[in-house]
Amino acid sequence: MSDESQIQQTDTEPSPPSPAPEYEPAAQFHQVRPHVKRSPAAAAGIGIAGWILPGLGHALQKMWGRAIACFLAVGILVFIGSGMRGNLFQSADADAFGRLGYIADVGTGSFYWLAKWLEVKGPDVSHADGDYGTRFLAAAGVLNLLAALHAYEAARGRKA
Amino acid sequence: MIFNLSHFQAMVLFALMVSIAFGFLSRRPMRERAKYIGWSFLLFVVIGIGIGWMMYPFSR
């Protein structure tokens, strides 16, 4: 009896190895959205849209998390910066620092005019608050330029 | 609306906003983003306070 069972065990063919999974579970996160490579003109349009309205460049590519994060981060920085009476640089500034500041401020796109509208009492950099506000506004602009560049790169298929 | 924030409040708010934007732009899975945002925020605040203390002897 025991010999028969041994024979049966030896006769059974080894089960074939289980097929390997196509990709590891951790890698699924990176494969959710396939890369879409758009034309340079379409990508430039997305980048410009992202500059004009923070987050719009990512929203057009259905990157909702990034769109909301960019919109809120830039919006809050502009809101607080103008509330602290930060200085919004003008295009007609004579010195190089003022011109660089204008480029940074105008990086917020449409929020530049929102900040002007919010600053009903005008800038006041005689206090630390106003000085911080100036930095907040400039940082918001540079952050939005970075986000717009990221949206352009993502549209060209270079960024995930 | 006028905001009167202290130096520390302004620094923390700035660090938080910039960290969130950097984290969402540079990292993909949510867990990696949260880790990056946390580290970035912590380093912003710690280095900011450190630089503040380094300038303290020259402030008077």
Backbone of each chain as ProteinMPNN parsed JSONL, in Angstrom:
{"seq_chain_A": "MSDESQIQQTDTEPSPPSPAPEYEPAAQFHQVRPHVKRSPAAAAGIGIAGWILPGLGHALQKMWGRAIACFLAVGILVFIGSGMRGNLFQSADADAFGRLGYIADVGTGSFYWLAKWLEVKGPDVSHADGDYGTRFLAAAGVLNLLAALHAYEAARGRKA", "coords_chain_A": {"N_chain_A": [[0.836, -1.207, 0.0], [1.827, 1.149, 0.885], [3.897, 1.261, -0.889], [2.565, 1.614, -3.307], [1.442, 4.109, -3.001], [3.733, 5.59, -2.916], [4.688, 5.193, -5.46], [2.681, 6.407, -6.93], [3.041, 8.988, -6.134], [5.532, 9.553, -7.182], [4.993, 9.27, -9.849], [3.401, 11.353, -10.571], [3.338, 14.304, -12.48], [5.527, 17.098, -12.29], [4.185, 20.198, -11.25], [3.641, 22.914, -13.517], [5.673, 25.87, -13.485], [4.356, 28.772, -11.851], [3.064, 31.486, -13.76], [4.994, 34.462, -14.138], [4.163, 37.614, -12.659], [2.963, 40.345, -14.687], [3.815, 42.962, -14.115], [5.26, 44.467, -11.239], [3.372, 45.076, -8.217], [4.019, 47.575, -7.014], [4.939, 49.006, -9.134], [2.695, 49.635, -10.496], [1.624, 52.085, -9.855], [3.106, 53.906, -11.282], [2.317, 53.407, -13.803], [-0.176, 54.238, -14.294], [-1.044, 56.437, -15.78], [-0.613, 56.779, -19.159], [2.122, 58.119, -21.031], [1.555, 60.999, -22.865], [2.476, 62.394, -25.781], [2.517, 65.533, -26.931], [2.238, 67.918, -29.679], [4.789, 70.444, -30.303], [3.583, 73.008, -30.456], [1.056, 72.651, -29.277], [1.875, 71.876, -26.743], [3.193, 74.207, -25.951], [1.014, 75.911, -25.85], [-0.35, 74.77, -23.699], [1.52, 75.267, -21.684], [1.491, 78.087, -21.652], [-1.161, 78.499, -20.926], [-1.054, 77.459, -18.371], [0.57, 79.353, -17.226], [-0.982, 81.711, -17.387], [-3.318, 81.112, -15.856], [-2.795, 79.784, -12.813], [-2.171, 76.336, -12.488], [-3.841, 75.56, -14.539], [-2.565, 74.489, -16.762], [-1.836, 71.92, -15.941], [-4.346, 70.947, -15.33], [-5.549, 70.778, -17.833], [-4.311, 68.545, -18.754], [-5.384, 66.63, -17.255], [-4.194, 66.238, -14.783], [-5.07, 66.348, -11.931], [-4.466, 66.597, -9.169], [-1.99, 67.93, -9.116], [-2.764, 70.239, -10.422], [-4.62, 71.41, -8.641], [-2.976, 71.729, -6.404], [-1.011, 73.54, -7.367], [-2.614, 75.746, -8.021], [-3.714, 76.423, -5.511], [-1.397, 76.812, -3.913], [-0.021, 78.95, -5.224], [-2.108, 80.806, -5.278], [-2.677, 81.211, -2.523], [-0.222, 82.236, -1.637], [-0.152, 84.624, -3.108], [-2.447, 85.881, -2.133], [-1.901, 86.149, 0.64], [0.498, 87.572, 0.455], [-0.283, 89.991, -0.797], [-2.028, 90.81, 1.147], [-0.273, 91.366, 3.159], [0.708, 93.68, 2.34], [2.68, 93.736, 0.342], [5.179, 94.726, -2.085], [4.321, 95.301, -5.399], [6.039, 95.037, -8.287], [6.554, 97.344, -10.985], [6.31, 97.553, -14.588], [7.729, 99.653, -15.551], [9.908, 100.091, -13.969], [13.085, 101.457, -13.145], [15.597, 100.412, -12.309], [17.671, 97.366, -12.373], [17.006, 95.463, -10.463], [14.352, 96.047, -9.923], [13.216, 95.446, -12.409], [13.715, 92.692, -12.58], [12.203, 91.899, -10.407], [9.7, 92.561, -11.381], [9.432, 90.713, -13.453], [9.34, 88.375, -11.927], [7.007, 88.872, -10.428], [5.034, 89.1, -12.408], [4.987, 86.571, -13.23], [2.976, 85.23, -11.955], [0.841, 85.403, -13.604], [-2.525, 85.88, -14.326], [-3.045, 86.389, -11.71], [-1.511, 88.49, -10.962], [-2.881, 90.825, -11.461], [-4.974, 90.348, -9.812], [-3.715, 90.516, -7.332], [-3.061, 93.232, -7.402], [-5.607, 94.283, -7.317], [-6.427, 93.389, -4.851], [-4.769, 94.749, -3.123], [-5.73, 97.267, -1.698], [-4.897, 99.415, -0.203], [-2.408, 99.899, -1.138], [1.207, 99.229, -1.508], [3.374, 98.745, 1.366], [6.371, 98.907, 2.44], [7.761, 99.716, 4.603], [7.581, 98.373, 6.922], [8.302, 95.124, 8.378], [6.398, 93.276, 7.593], [5.448, 94.134, 5.072], [7.752, 93.815, 3.579], [8.134, 91.041, 3.716], [5.794, 90.351, 2.404], [6.367, 91.234, -0.188], [8.289, 89.323, -0.907], [6.734, 87.033, -0.795], [4.967, 87.456, -2.925], [6.736, 87.518, -5.095], [7.84, 84.952, -4.89], [5.569, 83.417, -5.378], [5.144, 83.991, -8.077], [7.488, 82.948, -9.308], [7.214, 80.295, -8.6], [4.896, 79.674, -10.018], [5.813, 79.993, -12.626], [7.61, 77.882, -12.711], [5.799, 75.758, -12.422], [4.323, 76.062, -14.787], [6.306, 75.535, -16.668], [6.788, 72.887, -16.008], [4.318, 71.788, -16.735], [4.441, 72.171, -19.482], [6.629, 70.52, -20.124], [5.58, 68.058, -19.346], [3.521, 67.837, -21.178], [4.992, 67.485, -23.473], [5.821, 64.969, -23.075], [7.997, 64.433, -21.526], [8.002, 64.459, -18.812], [6.54, 62.749, -16.035]], "CA_chain_A": [[0.0, 0.0, 0.0], [2.716, 2.296, 0.955], [4.672, 1.303, -2.132], [1.712, 2.177, -4.362], [1.321, 5.574, -2.823], [5.018, 6.204, -3.307], [4.766, 5.172, -6.924], [1.782, 7.449, -7.449], [3.64, 10.319, -5.916], [6.648, 9.77, -8.115], [4.494, 9.342, -11.223], [2.736, 12.634, -10.886], [4.239, 15.255, -13.138], [5.676, 18.353, -11.523], [3.302, 21.263, -11.742], [4.411, 23.956, -14.211], [5.87, 27.062, -12.639], [3.313, 29.791, -12.03], [3.591, 32.578, -14.594], [5.417, 35.659, -13.405], [3.265, 38.762, -12.907], [3.435, 41.22, -15.77], [4.61, 44.0, -13.475], [5.108, 44.406, -9.796], [2.313, 45.987, -7.748], [4.512, 48.929, -6.741], [5.139, 49.715, -10.395], [1.414, 50.018, -11.086], [1.381, 53.516, -9.628], [3.774, 54.682, -12.314], [1.788, 53.073, -15.115], [-1.593, 54.602, -14.328], [-1.305, 57.36, -16.883], [0.407, 56.674, -20.203], [2.67, 59.4, -21.455], [0.993, 61.513, -24.108], [3.398, 63.385, -26.322], [1.801, 66.473, -27.783], [3.09, 68.703, -30.579], [5.386, 71.592, -29.594], [2.639, 74.129, -30.382], [0.04, 72.324, -28.269], [2.542, 71.911, -25.435], [3.415, 75.618, -25.623], [-0.303, 76.437, -25.459], [-0.618, 74.285, -22.333], [2.413, 76.015, -20.79], [0.993, 79.47, -21.537], [-2.403, 78.428, -20.134], [-0.627, 77.284, -16.98], [1.109, 80.632, -16.719], [-2.068, 82.695, -17.24], [-4.092, 80.712, -14.679], [-2.02, 78.732, -12.144], [-2.79, 75.011, -12.412], [-4.635, 75.231, -15.725], [-1.749, 73.641, -17.643], [-1.952, 70.538, -15.467], [-5.759, 70.549, -15.416], [-5.812, 70.408, -19.234], [-3.76, 67.198, -18.95], [-6.07, 65.795, -16.252], [-3.368, 66.024, -13.586], [-5.903, 67.157, -11.039], [-3.767, 66.868, -7.904], [-0.992, 68.973, -9.347], [-3.473, 71.47, -10.776], [-5.179, 72.005, -7.421], [-1.855, 72.134, -5.544], [-0.404, 74.761, -7.922], [-3.577, 76.846, -7.895], [-3.831, 76.826, -4.106], [-0.118, 77.333, -3.396], [0.215, 80.272, -5.811], [-3.201, 81.684, -4.841], [-2.515, 81.566, -1.107], [0.947, 83.122, -1.529], [-0.537, 85.946, -3.624], [-3.442, 86.446, -1.209], [-1.211, 86.566, 1.871], [1.484, 88.6, 0.092], [-0.941, 91.285, -0.998], [-2.584, 91.192, 2.452], [0.827, 91.917, 3.976], [1.039, 94.933, 1.646], [3.938, 93.587, -0.383], [5.356, 95.606, -3.239], [4.192, 94.729, -6.748], [6.913, 95.823, -9.154], [5.939, 97.829, -12.222], [7.134, 97.31, -15.789], [8.524, 100.85, -15.847], [10.971, 100.278, -12.976], [14.329, 101.856, -13.816], [16.773, 99.58, -11.976], [17.618, 95.956, -12.768], [16.302, 94.721, -9.422], [12.923, 96.267, -10.142], [12.792, 94.707, -13.607], [13.683, 91.276, -12.205], [11.04, 91.754, -9.54], [8.505, 92.598, -12.232], [9.349, 89.407, -14.133], [8.881, 87.399, -10.921], [5.606, 89.15, -10.065], [4.14, 88.837, -13.539], [4.952, 85.11, -13.369], [1.713, 84.705, -11.419], [-0.182, 85.494, -14.653], [-3.699, 86.718, -14.025], [-3.048, 86.716, -10.284], [-0.813, 89.768, -10.789], [-3.919, 91.852, -11.384], [-5.741, 90.037, -8.6], [-2.959, 91.098, -6.213], [-3.243, 94.692, -7.478], [-6.972, 94.578, -6.901], [-6.539, 93.119, -3.414], [-3.993, 95.745, -2.36], [-6.484, 98.513, -1.805], [-4.152, 100.506, 0.438], [-1.091, 100.013, -1.754], [2.291, 98.562, -0.778], [4.024, 99.435, 2.479], [7.551, 98.107, 2.788], [8.461, 100.322, 5.734], [7.544, 97.383, 7.99], [8.759, 93.787, 7.974], [5.292, 92.591, 6.917], [5.457, 94.514, 3.654], [8.935, 93.206, 2.961], [7.794, 89.629, 3.546], [4.761, 90.277, 1.362], [7.056, 91.346, -1.484], [8.916, 88.019, -1.181], [5.649, 86.076, -1.052], [4.452, 87.687, -4.278], [7.768, 87.096, -6.056], [7.945, 83.485, -4.827], [4.383, 82.878, -6.059], [5.379, 84.107, -9.515], [8.527, 81.997, -9.725], [6.61, 78.966, -8.443], [3.964, 79.458, -11.132], [6.619, 79.782, -13.838], [8.113, 76.505, -12.616], [4.666, 74.861, -12.694], [4.002, 76.168, -16.215], [7.372, 74.807, -17.372], [6.529, 71.473, -15.757], [3.166, 71.411, -17.559], [4.944, 72.087, -20.858], [7.462, 69.309, -20.232], [4.683, 66.901, -19.268], [2.806, 67.764, -22.459], [5.938, 66.967, -24.466], [6.099, 63.578, -22.731], [9.296, 64.292, -20.848], [7.783, 64.337, -17.356], [5.363, 61.942, -15.699]], "C_chain_A": [[0.867, 1.251, 0.0], [3.569, 2.414, -0.298], [3.868, 1.935, -3.261], [1.612, 3.708, -4.253], [2.615, 6.285, -3.205], [5.147, 6.272, -4.818], [3.889, 6.266, -7.512], [2.392, 8.839, -7.276], [4.759, 10.588, -6.9], [6.162, 9.908, -9.54], [3.889, 10.703, -11.57], [3.759, 13.628, -11.453], [4.372, 16.531, -12.295], [4.811, 19.454, -12.132], [4.145, 22.352, -12.426], [4.559, 25.191, -13.332], [4.8, 28.111, -12.927], [3.879, 30.952, -12.842], [3.925, 33.811, -13.761], [4.43, 36.789, -13.669], [3.86, 39.71, -13.944], [4.266, 42.375, -15.23], [4.317, 43.974, -11.989], [4.049, 45.394, -9.33], [2.791, 47.405, -7.517], [4.665, 49.725, -8.024], [3.832, 50.161, -11.016], [1.151, 51.507, -10.938], [1.962, 54.349, -10.76], [3.177, 54.439, -13.697], [0.316, 53.435, -15.23], [-1.88, 55.45, -15.556], [-0.227, 57.207, -17.957], [0.886, 58.058, -20.626], [2.053, 59.793, -22.8], [1.928, 62.599, -24.588], [2.642, 64.273, -27.3], [2.786, 67.224, -28.675], [3.674, 69.891, -29.822], [4.418, 72.762, -29.434], [1.582, 73.876, -29.314], [0.648, 72.374, -26.865], [2.804, 73.347, -24.996], [2.109, 76.274, -25.176], [-0.66, 76.032, -24.035], [0.244, 75.037, -21.325], [1.923, 77.439, -20.573], [-0.295, 79.506, -20.713], [-2.077, 78.276, -18.65], [-0.049, 78.539, -16.377], [-0.027, 81.627, -16.452], [-2.93, 82.371, -16.013], [-3.362, 79.557, -14.001], [-2.802, 77.412, -12.034], [-3.539, 74.594, -13.654], [-3.868, 74.306, -16.681], [-1.824, 72.178, -17.239], [-3.393, 70.047, -15.566], [-6.111, 70.118, -16.839], [-5.276, 69.011, -19.549], [-4.32, 66.201, -17.937], [-5.156, 65.397, -15.092], [-3.991, 66.856, -12.473], [-5.19, 67.528, -9.74], [-2.775, 68.005, -8.053], [-1.669, 70.304, -9.668], [-3.993, 72.174, -9.52], [-4.059, 72.516, -6.518], [-1.229, 73.438, -6.043], [-1.334, 75.96, -7.735], [-3.629, 77.36, -6.457], [-2.536, 77.434, -3.577], [0.136, 78.745, -3.918], [-0.852, 81.259, -5.32], [-3.03, 82.128, -3.398], [-1.322, 82.508, -0.926], [0.603, 84.534, -2.012], [-1.498, 86.637, -2.646], [-2.772, 86.974, 0.066], [-0.224, 87.702, 1.567], [0.86, 89.968, -0.121], [-1.583, 91.764, 0.302], [-1.532, 91.762, 3.385], [1.362, 93.208, 3.364], [2.436, 94.875, 1.011], [3.98, 94.463, -1.615], [5.2, 94.82, -4.535], [5.004, 95.602, -7.693], [6.189, 96.189, -10.453], [6.887, 97.587, -13.4], [8.076, 98.472, -16.068], [9.637, 101.087, -14.841], [12.319, 100.494, -13.665], [15.475, 100.882, -13.551], [16.538, 98.109, -12.318], [16.859, 95.124, -11.739], [14.789, 94.838, -9.602], [12.405, 95.496, -11.346], [12.729, 93.205, -13.326], [12.478, 90.978, -11.314], [9.746, 91.742, -10.336], [8.327, 91.266, -12.955], [8.826, 88.345, -13.166], [7.399, 87.611, -10.598], [4.651, 88.775, -11.188], [4.098, 87.334, -13.86], [3.678, 84.503, -12.813], [0.58, 84.792, -12.436], [-1.316, 86.417, -14.257], [-3.741, 87.116, -12.554], [-2.284, 88.013, -9.989], [-1.844, 90.889, -10.616], [-4.832, 91.615, -10.187], [-5.047, 90.643, -7.378], [-3.102, 92.613, -6.21], [-4.62, 95.099, -6.966], [-7.146, 94.387, -5.394], [-5.836, 94.174, -2.572], [-4.66, 97.106, -2.454], [-5.717, 99.692, -1.214], [-2.761, 100.691, -0.156], [-0.008, 99.346, -0.933], [2.83, 99.431, 0.359], [5.199, 98.571, 2.933], [8.367, 98.763, 3.903], [8.45, 99.39, 6.945], [7.979, 96.029, 7.441], [7.659, 93.045, 7.218], [5.294, 92.869, 5.419], [6.619, 93.885, 2.909], [8.712, 91.713, 2.72], [6.767, 89.456, 2.432], [5.356, 90.361, -0.029], [7.673, 90.009, -1.875], [7.857, 86.97, -1.496], [5.151, 86.217, -2.492], [5.457, 87.216, -5.324], [7.891, 85.577, -6.073], [6.754, 82.831, -5.524], [4.582, 82.897, -7.57], [6.393, 83.097, -10.022], [8.002, 80.565, -9.643], [5.662, 78.662, -9.608], [4.714, 79.271, -12.448], [7.175, 78.36, -13.871], [7.002, 75.506, -12.945], [4.291, 74.883, -14.173], [5.042, 75.422, -17.051], [7.187, 73.299, -17.199], [5.366, 70.976, -16.626], [3.584, 71.265, -19.018], [5.743, 70.806, -21.069], [6.597, 68.052, -20.187], [3.915, 66.73, -20.581], [3.708, 67.236, -23.562], [6.328, 65.513, -24.174], [7.407, 63.36, -22.015], [9.162, 64.125, -19.344], [6.52, 63.516, -17.132], [4.421, 62.73, -14.814]], "O_chain_A": [[0.672, 2.215, -0.741], [3.923, 3.515, -0.722], [4.404, 2.692, -4.071], [1.684, 4.453, -5.231], [2.612, 7.398, -3.731], [5.638, 7.25, -5.382], [4.278, 6.96, -8.451], [2.277, 9.718, -8.131], [4.918, 11.705, -7.391], [6.802, 10.566, -10.36], [3.881, 11.124, -12.726], [4.879, 13.755, -10.958], [3.409, 16.969, -11.666], [4.725, 19.61, -13.35], [5.24, 22.672, -11.962], [3.677, 25.512, -12.536], [4.394, 28.315, -14.071], [5.025, 31.356, -12.645], [3.223, 34.149, -12.808], [3.913, 36.913, -14.78], [5.077, 39.855, -14.062], [5.294, 42.731, -15.807], [3.261, 43.517, -11.55], [3.843, 46.43, -9.963], [2.056, 48.353, -7.792], [4.542, 50.95, -8.027], [3.828, 50.964, -11.949], [0.524, 52.12, -11.802], [1.392, 55.366, -11.153], [3.481, 55.159, -14.647], [-0.365, 52.992, -16.154], [-2.845, 55.206, -16.281], [0.946, 57.474, -17.696], [0.137, 59.034, -20.58], [2.04, 59.004, -23.746], [2.15, 63.597, -23.902], [2.189, 63.823, -28.352], [3.998, 67.178, -28.464], [3.116, 70.308, -28.807], [4.424, 73.436, -28.404], [1.249, 74.771, -28.538], [0.019, 72.851, -25.922], [2.658, 73.677, -23.819], [2.093, 77.084, -24.249], [-1.196, 76.827, -23.263], [-0.226, 75.404, -20.248], [1.934, 77.942, -19.45], [-0.505, 80.415, -19.91], [-2.725, 78.872, -17.79], [-0.157, 78.771, -15.173], [-0.037, 82.303, -15.423], [-3.237, 83.262, -15.22], [-3.311, 78.458, -14.552], [-3.935, 77.382, -11.554], [-3.849, 73.415, -13.827], [-4.463, 73.444, -17.328], [-1.87, 71.295, -18.095], [-3.637, 68.875, -15.852], [-6.893, 69.186, -17.024], [-5.729, 68.367, -20.495], [-3.81, 65.092, -17.779], [-5.334, 64.337, -14.493], [-3.496, 67.928, -12.124], [-5.306, 68.66, -9.271], [-2.723, 68.921, -7.232], [-1.208, 71.363, -9.242], [-3.826, 73.383, -9.361], [-4.167, 73.596, -5.935], [-0.948, 74.337, -5.25], [-0.901, 77.043, -7.344], [-3.592, 78.566, -6.212], [-2.562, 78.447, -2.878], [0.47, 79.64, -3.142], [-0.542, 82.403, -4.988], [-3.219, 83.303, -3.085], [-1.396, 83.464, -0.155], [1.015, 85.521, -1.403], [-1.368, 87.83, -2.372], [-3.04, 88.09, 0.509], [-0.125, 88.668, 2.323], [1.403, 90.982, 0.316], [-1.679, 92.967, 0.545], [-1.842, 92.54, 4.287], [2.36, 93.757, 3.83], [3.242, 95.8, 1.12], [2.945, 94.889, -2.126], [5.862, 93.803, -4.742], [4.69, 96.778, -7.879], [5.338, 95.448, -10.945], [8.096, 97.437, -13.226], [9.096, 98.306, -16.736], [10.254, 102.152, -14.841], [12.654, 99.812, -14.633], [16.24, 100.561, -14.461], [15.409, 97.661, -12.521], [16.148, 94.187, -12.101], [14.05, 93.865, -9.453], [11.299, 94.956, -11.319], [11.806, 92.523, -13.773], [11.825, 89.943, -11.452], [8.811, 91.009, -10.012], [7.213, 90.751, -13.058], [7.984, 87.523, -13.526], [6.633, 86.652, -10.507], [3.589, 88.202, -10.947], [3.277, 86.885, -14.66], [3.33, 83.375, -13.162], [-0.523, 84.313, -12.173], [-1.104, 87.576, -13.901], [-4.408, 88.087, -12.196], [-2.397, 88.568, -8.896], [-1.707, 91.765, -9.763], [-5.39, 92.554, -9.621], [-5.699, 91.209, -6.5], [-3.249, 93.222, -5.15], [-4.778, 96.11, -6.282], [-7.9, 95.11, -4.744], [-6.248, 94.461, -1.448], [-4.213, 97.983, -3.193], [-5.865, 100.828, -1.665], [-2.013, 101.562, 0.289], [-0.249, 98.939, 0.204], [2.756, 100.66, 0.324], [5.034, 97.629, 3.709], [9.525, 98.408, 4.121], [9.215, 99.589, 7.889], [8.021, 95.808, 6.231], [7.948, 92.272, 6.304], [5.158, 91.956, 4.604], [6.487, 93.475, 1.756], [9.054, 91.187, 1.662], [6.86, 88.534, 1.622], [4.923, 89.66, -0.943], [7.595, 89.601, -3.034], [8.058, 86.119, -2.362], [4.941, 85.223, -3.187], [5.084, 86.593, -6.317], [8.03, 84.975, -7.138], [6.91, 81.806, -6.188], [4.234, 81.94, -8.262], [6.178, 82.46, -11.053], [8.301, 79.73, -10.497], [5.627, 77.542, -10.118], [4.297, 78.479, -13.293], [7.207, 77.717, -14.92], [7.231, 74.527, -13.656], [3.978, 73.842, -14.749], [4.698, 74.755, -18.026], [7.404, 72.53, -18.136], [5.424, 69.88, -17.183], [3.138, 70.349, -19.709], [5.559, 70.099, -22.06], [6.856, 67.091, -20.911], [3.691, 65.608, -21.034], [3.225, 66.598, -24.497], [7.076, 64.903, -24.937], [7.88, 62.229, -21.907], [10.104, 63.697, -18.677], [5.569, 63.572, -17.911], [3.37, 62.221, -14.423]]}, "seq_chain_B": "MIFNLSHFQAMVLFALMVSIAFGFLSRRPMRERAKYIGWSFLLFVVIGIGIGWMMYPFSR", "coords_chain_B": {"N_chain_B": [[-8.05, 93.201, 2.945], [-5.906, 93.002, 5.695], [-2.939, 91.479, 6.735], [-1.184, 90.68, 9.653], [1.462, 89.125, 10.283], [3.74, 87.255, 12.308], [7.369, 86.945, 12.202], [8.048, 84.25, 12.357], [5.613, 82.961, 11.788], [5.209, 83.814, 9.16], [7.41, 82.614, 7.925], [6.883, 79.867, 8.326], [4.472, 79.566, 6.936], [5.27, 80.236, 4.325], [7.19, 78.199, 3.911], [5.544, 75.956, 4.019], [3.746, 76.293, 1.824], [5.508, 76.359, -0.392], [6.768, 73.885, -0.118], [4.625, 72.112, -0.492], [3.938, 72.682, -3.158], [6.348, 72.0, -4.492], [6.508, 69.287, -3.788], [4.201, 68.158, -5.025], [4.801, 68.676, -7.674], [7.176, 67.32, -8.178], [7.126, 64.653, -7.285], [5.472, 61.438, -7.627], [3.786, 59.008, -6.663], [1.381, 59.164, -3.998], [2.313, 58.666, -1.427], [5.079, 59.033, -1.617], [5.07, 61.71, -2.24], [4.011, 62.842, 0.113], [6.034, 62.206, 1.891], [8.175, 63.63, 0.804], [7.184, 66.257, 0.967], [6.958, 66.57, 3.734], [9.664, 66.276, 4.599], [10.879, 68.368, 3.164], [9.528, 70.606, 4.17], [10.264, 70.46, 6.866], [13.063, 70.797, 6.665], [13.194, 73.356, 5.535], [12.184, 74.909, 7.669], [13.89, 74.235, 9.85], [16.455, 74.925, 8.852], [15.989, 77.617, 8.331], [15.533, 78.636, 10.935], [18.025, 77.999, 11.987], [19.772, 79.633, 10.43], [18.812, 82.065, 11.259], [19.602, 82.068, 13.98], [22.349, 82.0, 13.578], [22.784, 84.544, 12.597], [22.278, 86.05, 14.773], [24.384, 87.013, 16.613], [25.358, 89.193, 15.16], [23.36, 90.994, 15.078], [23.158, 93.131, 16.751]], "CA_chain_B": [[-7.711, 92.481, 4.175], [-4.51, 93.214, 6.091], [-2.405, 90.422, 7.597], [-0.022, 91.013, 10.479], [2.055, 87.855, 10.698], [5.078, 87.338, 12.902], [8.424, 86.407, 11.33], [7.972, 82.787, 12.371], [4.396, 82.559, 11.071], [5.453, 84.034, 7.73], [8.363, 81.602, 7.456], [6.206, 78.564, 8.301], [3.499, 79.592, 5.834], [6.044, 80.204, 3.087], [7.772, 76.855, 3.794], [4.471, 74.992, 3.757], [3.244, 76.461, 0.455], [6.546, 75.973, -1.36], [6.976, 72.435, 0.015], [3.489, 71.421, -1.129], [4.065, 72.83, -4.616], [7.492, 71.179, -4.931], [6.173, 67.873, -3.621], [3.248, 67.73, -6.049], [5.402, 68.767, -9.014], [8.352, 66.476, -8.403], [6.945, 63.253, -6.903], [4.243, 60.902, -8.182], [2.837, 58.357, -5.752], [0.988, 60.063, -2.903], [3.167, 58.415, -0.262], [6.361, 59.702, -1.881], [4.8, 63.15, -2.141], [3.865, 63.215, 1.532], [7.362, 62.112, 2.507], [8.971, 64.747, 0.287], [6.643, 67.504, 1.529], [7.342, 66.607, 5.151], [11.101, 66.54, 4.716], [11.171, 69.701, 2.632], [9.015, 71.579, 5.138], [11.111, 70.386, 8.061], [14.373, 71.39, 6.373], [12.992, 74.808, 5.388], [12.007, 75.534, 8.988], [15.085, 74.046, 10.673], [17.555, 75.732, 8.297], [15.624, 79.023, 8.55], [15.819, 78.97, 12.341], [19.483, 77.921, 12.141], [20.375, 80.841, 9.854], [18.431, 83.152, 12.162], [20.488, 82.05, 15.152], [23.716, 82.347, 13.14], [22.853, 86.007, 12.428], [21.97, 86.708, 16.043], [25.492, 87.816, 17.172], [25.623, 90.41, 14.375], [22.136, 91.802, 14.985], [23.155, 94.253, 17.706]], "C_chain_B": [[-6.218, 92.633, 4.472], [-4.08, 92.078, 7.032], [-1.208, 90.959, 8.377], [0.553, 89.718, 11.038], [3.405, 88.109, 11.351], [6.091, 86.75, 11.918], [8.288, 84.885, 11.214], [6.749, 82.299, 11.593], [4.587, 82.705, 9.564], [6.378, 82.957, 7.169], [7.687, 80.237, 7.33], [5.218, 78.5, 7.142], [4.202, 79.487, 4.484], [6.602, 78.788, 2.852], [6.708, 75.835, 3.423], [3.994, 75.082, 2.3], [4.267, 75.976, -0.577], [6.794, 74.458, -1.312], [5.859, 71.661, -0.677], [3.619, 71.493, -2.65], [5.213, 71.968, -5.152], [7.15, 69.688, -4.875], [5.238, 67.379, -4.705], [3.874, 67.753, -7.436], [6.472, 67.699, -9.232], [8.148, 65.012, -8.065], [5.583, 62.752, -7.357], [3.365, 60.132, -7.176], [2.596, 59.235, -4.521], [1.893, 59.893, -1.687], [4.514, 59.118, -0.415], [6.208, 61.214, -1.757], [4.753, 63.593, -0.688], [5.226, 63.209, 2.226], [8.227, 63.306, 2.082], [8.512, 66.071, 0.904], [7.061, 67.651, 2.992], [8.806, 66.956, 5.348], [11.452, 67.953, 4.284], [10.739, 70.783, 3.626], [9.906, 71.626, 6.379], [12.461, 71.069, 7.822], [14.277, 72.902, 6.193], [12.983, 75.472, 6.764], [13.29, 75.441, 9.807], [16.243, 74.912, 10.162], [17.263, 77.222, 8.481], [15.927, 79.469, 9.972], [17.324, 78.963, 12.588], [20.182, 79.165, 11.615], [20.047, 82.05, 10.732], [19.325, 83.227, 13.392], [21.922, 82.399, 14.768], [23.867, 83.852, 12.976], [22.69, 86.76, 13.726], [23.129, 87.537, 16.612], [25.736, 89.128, 16.428], [24.43, 91.36, 14.347], [22.124, 92.975, 15.943], [24.53, 94.916, 17.76]], "O_chain_B": [[-5.377, 92.417, 3.6], [-4.774, 91.762, 7.998], [-0.331, 91.614, 7.814], [0.181, 89.274, 12.124], [4.118, 89.048, 10.999], [5.713, 86.134, 10.922], [8.397, 84.315, 10.129], [6.839, 81.339, 10.828], [4.182, 81.838, 8.79], [6.156, 82.451, 6.069], [7.892, 79.53, 6.343], [5.138, 77.487, 6.446], [3.772, 78.735, 3.609], [6.505, 78.247, 1.75], [6.949, 74.95, 2.602], [3.855, 74.061, 1.627], [3.919, 75.266, -1.52], [7.006, 73.829, -2.348], [6.115, 70.673, -1.366], [3.433, 70.494, -3.345], [5.053, 71.282, -6.162], [7.462, 68.931, -5.794], [5.447, 66.297, -5.254], [3.519, 66.938, -8.287], [6.652, 67.224, -10.353], [8.933, 64.179, -8.52], [4.639, 63.534, -7.466], [2.268, 60.6, -6.872], [3.488, 59.952, -4.067], [2.202, 60.865, -0.997], [5.024, 59.719, 0.53], [7.087, 61.906, -1.242], [5.372, 64.586, -0.305], [5.531, 64.083, 3.037], [8.92, 63.908, 2.903], [9.329, 66.898, 1.309], [7.467, 68.729, 3.426], [9.15, 67.819, 6.156], [12.221, 68.648, 4.948], [11.47, 71.737, 3.89], [10.251, 72.7, 6.872], [12.942, 71.822, 8.668], [15.154, 73.644, 6.634], [13.677, 76.461, 6.996], [13.735, 76.43, 10.39], [16.931, 75.558, 10.953], [18.173, 78.004, 8.755], [16.501, 80.535, 10.193], [17.843, 79.816, 13.309], [21.08, 79.698, 12.267], [20.877, 82.937, 10.926], [19.753, 84.307, 13.798], [22.636, 83.026, 15.55], [24.954, 84.39, 13.189], [22.932, 87.966, 13.788], [22.9, 88.661, 17.057], [26.267, 90.076, 17.007], [24.467, 92.397, 13.684], [21.166, 93.748, 15.949], [24.724, 95.877, 18.505]]}, "name": "protein", "num_of_chains": 2, "seq": "MSDESQIQQTDTEPSPPSPAPEYEPAAQFHQVRPHVKRSPAAAAGIGIAGWILPGLGHALQKMWGRAIACFLAVGILVFIGSGMRGNLFQSADADAFGRLGYIADVGTGSFYWLAKWLEVKGPDVSHADGDYGTRFLAAAGVLNLLAALHAYEAARGRKAMIFNLSHFQAMVLFALMVSIAFGFLSRRPMRERAKYIGWSFLLFVVIGIGIGWMMYPFSR"}
